[in-house]
Amino acid sequence: MTTTTTTTTTTTTKPPTYYFAYGSNLWLTQMHRRCPGHTLIGPALLPHHRWHINTRGYANLVPTTNRGGGGGGGHDHDAYGVVYTISESDEAQLDLSEGVPYWYQRVKHPVKLLPPTTTTTPPCSSSSSSSGEEEGGEGAKGERVLEDVLVYIDTIRTTDGRPREEYISRINNGFRDAVGIPGEWVERYVRKYVPAGVEGMVEDPFLFKSEREVKGAVEREV
C-alpha cells in the first residue's frame, strides 16, 4: 500500500501600504500609470507640515513645530492630500518615480482621514475607494487617524522655489481629481506657487524602470 503525503505551502503576502499623496500623484491617471494596484481611500490631512514648491520645482512638505495659533493662520502648518493603499510592486515603482533617496526620502507619519463627503469620486478613477475605517483610531468630528503612513518628503531642498513648466499641468490635474480637499486651502496655499487653469494629458517624465535610470536623471539635473 502506498501512502501519499500532501504538503501545503503557505505564502505570506505583505499587507498593502498606506501612502499619503500631496502633489502630482493626486492625479488619478498618473497614479494608475505608476501604481496600477492602488486603491483610493480618501482625502486626508497631515498636520504640522507646510506645503510648498521647492527649489527643484516640485511639491514638497516642510515640517514645522509651530502648531498655529488658531484662526486661518493655523492652516500654514497643515497639508491636505489623499491616502491610497499600494501594493509592494506599486511601492517599488514609487520609490523609483520619486527618486529615492536622491530627490525624496521615505518617512512615516500619522495622518487624519477626513470625513466622507457627498461628492463622488471623479469618473476617471480606475480604483475603488474605501472609508479606511478598518485602521487607526478615532479623531475629532468623524476623522480617523492612520498610523505609519508612507510620505515622500525632500528633507534637503526646503527653500521655496518656482514650479517646472511640465509640472504645472500634472499638479493641476491632481488637485482637480482630489475630491474632498478644501478649495479655499488650495486657493490660499497652492496658488501661491502654481497658477490655475493649466491642465491636460501630459507624459510622466519619471516613470523609471530601474535604479540606473533614476541615477541618470539625477545626474542630468545637476
C-alpha positions as CSV (number, residue, x, y, z in Angstrom):
1,M,0.0,0.0,0.0
2,T,1.4,3.4,-1.0
3,T,0.8,6.4,1.2
4,T,0.8,9.8,-0.5
5,T,1.7,12.8,1.7
6,T,0.4,16.2,0.5
7,T,2.4,19.3,1.6
8,T,0.7,22.6,1.8
9,T,2.8,25.7,1.3
10,T,1.6,28.9,2.9
11,T,2.6,32.1,1.1
12,T,2.8,35.2,3.2
13,T,1.7,38.3,1.4
14,K,2.8,41.7,2.6
15,P,-0.2,43.9,3.5
16,P,-0.9,47.0,1.4
17,T,1.0,50.1,2.4
18,Y,-0.9,53.3,3.2
19,Y,0.5,56.2,1.2
20,F,-0.2,59.9,1.5
21,A,0.0,61.9,-1.8
22,Y,0.1,65.7,-1.9
23,G,1.5,66.5,-5.3
24,S,1.1,65.2,-8.8
25,N,0.2,61.7,-7.6
26,L,-3.2,63.3,-6.7
27,W,-3.8,62.9,-10.4
28,L,-5.6,59.6,-10.8
29,T,-4.3,58.9,-14.3
30,Q,-0.7,59.3,-13.2
31,M,-1.4,57.0,-10.2
32,H,-2.8,54.4,-12.5
33,R,0.3,54.5,-14.6
34,R,2.7,54.3,-11.7
35,C,0.7,52.1,-9.3
36,P,-1.9,50.0,-11.1
37,G,-2.7,48.1,-7.9
38,H,-3.6,51.2,-5.9
39,T,-6.9,51.8,-4.1
40,L,-8.1,55.3,-3.3
41,I,-9.0,55.6,0.4
42,G,-9.9,59.3,0.5
43,P,-8.9,62.8,1.5
44,A,-6.6,63.3,4.4
45,L,-4.7,65.8,6.5
46,L,-1.1,65.8,7.6
47,P,-0.7,68.2,10.5
48,H,2.3,70.4,11.2
49,H,3.6,70.4,7.6
50,R,3.8,73.3,5.2
51,W,3.0,72.7,1.5
52,H,5.3,74.4,-0.9
53,I,7.2,74.2,-4.2
54,N,10.9,73.7,-3.5
55,T,13.9,74.8,-5.5
56,R,13.8,71.6,-7.7
57,G,10.4,72.9,-8.9
58,Y,8.2,70.2,-7.3
59,A,5.8,69.9,-4.4
60,N,7.3,69.3,-1.0
61,L,6.4,69.4,2.7
62,V,8.3,71.2,5.3
63,P,7.8,70.0,8.9
64,T,7.1,72.8,11.4
65,T,7.0,72.9,15.1
66,N,4.5,75.8,15.1
67,R,1.1,74.4,15.8
68,G,-0.6,77.5,14.6
69,G,-2.4,79.9,16.9
70,G,-6.0,79.2,15.8
71,G,-7.7,81.1,13.1
72,G,-6.8,80.9,9.4
73,G,-3.1,81.1,10.0
74,G,-3.0,77.6,11.6
75,H,-3.5,76.1,8.1
76,D,0.0,77.2,7.2
77,H,1.0,74.1,9.2
78,D,-1.4,71.6,7.8
79,A,-1.1,69.8,4.4
80,Y,-4.0,68.2,2.6
81,G,-3.7,65.3,0.3
82,V,-5.2,61.9,-0.3
83,V,-4.4,58.4,1.0
84,Y,-4.1,55.4,-1.2
85,T,-3.2,51.8,-0.4
86,I,-0.5,50.5,-2.7
87,S,0.9,47.0,-3.3
88,E,4.5,46.0,-2.8
89,S,5.3,46.4,-6.6
90,D,3.5,49.8,-6.6
91,E,5.7,50.9,-3.7
92,A,8.8,49.9,-5.5
93,Q,7.7,51.9,-8.6
94,L,7.0,54.9,-6.4
95,D,10.5,54.7,-4.9
96,L,11.9,54.9,-8.5
97,S,9.5,57.7,-9.6
98,E,10.2,59.8,-6.5
99,G,13.9,59.4,-7.0
100,V,14.6,57.8,-3.6
101,P,17.0,58.6,-1.9
102,Y,18.2,61.5,-4.1
103,W,15.1,63.7,-4.7
104,Y,12.8,62.5,-1.9
105,Q,13.2,60.4,1.2
106,R,10.7,57.9,2.7
107,V,9.2,58.9,6.0
108,K,6.3,57.6,8.0
109,H,3.7,59.9,9.7
110,P,0.2,59.6,11.2
111,V,-2.4,61.2,9.0
112,K,-6.1,62.1,9.6
113,L,-8.6,60.7,7.2
114,L,-11.3,63.3,6.6
115,P,-15.0,62.5,7.0
116,P,-16.6,61.3,3.8
117,T,-18.1,64.0,1.5
118,T,-21.2,63.8,-0.5
119,T,-19.2,64.4,-3.6
120,T,-18.4,61.2,-5.6
121,T,-15.0,60.1,-6.8
122,P,-14.2,61.5,-10.2
123,P,-15.2,59.2,-13.1
124,C,-11.6,58.9,-14.3
125,S,-10.7,56.9,-11.2
126,S,-9.9,53.3,-12.0
127,S,-9.8,52.1,-8.4
128,S,-12.4,51.5,-5.8
129,S,-12.5,53.7,-2.7
130,S,-12.8,52.8,0.9
131,S,-13.7,54.6,4.1
132,G,-10.5,53.5,5.7
133,E,-12.2,52.8,9.0
134,E,-10.5,49.5,9.5
135,E,-7.3,51.1,10.6
136,G,-6.2,53.7,13.1
137,G,-8.0,55.5,15.9
138,E,-11.0,57.8,16.1
139,G,-10.4,61.5,15.7
140,A,-12.5,64.6,16.0
141,K,-15.7,65.1,14.0
142,G,-15.6,61.7,12.5
143,E,-11.9,61.9,11.5
144,R,-9.9,58.7,11.8
145,V,-6.1,58.5,12.3
146,L,-3.9,56.2,10.3
147,E,-0.5,55.5,11.8
148,D,2.8,55.0,9.9
149,V,1.6,56.3,6.6
150,L,4.2,56.5,3.9
151,V,5.1,60.0,2.7
152,Y,7.8,61.1,0.3
153,I,9.5,64.3,1.5
154,D,12.6,66.2,0.3
155,T,14.4,66.9,3.5
156,I,17.3,68.6,1.7
157,R,15.7,71.2,-0.6
158,T,13.3,73.0,1.8
159,T,13.6,76.5,0.3
160,D,10.7,77.9,-1.7
161,G,11.0,77.8,-5.5
162,R,9.0,78.0,-8.7
163,P,7.3,75.1,-10.4
164,R,8.8,73.5,-13.5
165,E,6.8,74.1,-16.6
166,E,6.0,70.4,-17.2
167,Y,4.8,70.1,-13.6
168,I,2.1,72.7,-13.7
169,S,-0.3,70.6,-15.8
170,R,0.3,67.5,-13.8
171,I,-0.3,69.1,-10.4
172,N,-3.4,71.0,-11.6
173,N,-4.8,67.7,-12.9
174,G,-4.1,66.3,-9.4
175,F,-5.9,68.9,-7.4
176,R,-8.8,68.7,-9.9
177,D,-9.1,65.0,-9.1
178,A,-8.6,65.3,-5.4
179,V,-12.2,65.3,-4.2
180,G,-12.5,66.4,-0.5
181,I,-9.5,68.7,-0.3
182,P,-10.9,72.2,0.6
183,G,-10.9,74.5,-2.3
184,E,-10.1,77.5,-0.1
185,W,-6.9,75.8,1.1
186,V,-5.8,75.2,-2.5
187,E,-6.5,78.8,-3.4
188,R,-4.7,80.2,-0.4
189,Y,-1.6,78.0,-0.3
190,V,-1.1,76.0,-3.6
191,R,-1.9,79.0,-5.8
192,K,0.9,80.9,-4.2
193,Y,3.2,78.7,-6.4
194,V,1.1,77.1,-9.1
195,P,-1.1,79.1,-11.5
196,A,-4.6,77.8,-12.1
197,G,-6.1,76.9,-15.5
198,V,-3.3,74.8,-17.0
199,E,-4.4,71.2,-17.3
200,G,-4.2,68.5,-19.9
201,M,-3.0,65.0,-20.6
202,V,0.8,65.0,-20.4
203,E,3.5,62.4,-20.2
204,D,5.0,61.2,-17.0
205,P,8.8,62.1,-17.1
206,F,9.5,60.0,-14.1
207,L,8.1,56.6,-14.9
208,F,11.6,55.0,-14.4
209,K,12.1,51.2,-14.6
210,S,15.4,50.9,-12.9
211,E,17.8,52.4,-10.4
212,R,20.1,53.1,-13.2
213,E,17.5,55.3,-15.0
214,V,17.0,57.2,-11.7
215,K,20.7,57.9,-11.3
216,G,21.0,59.1,-14.9
217,A,18.1,61.5,-14.4
218,V,19.7,62.8,-11.1
219,E,23.0,63.4,-12.9
220,R,21.3,65.3,-15.7
221,E,19.6,67.7,-13.2
222,V,22.9,68.6,-11.5
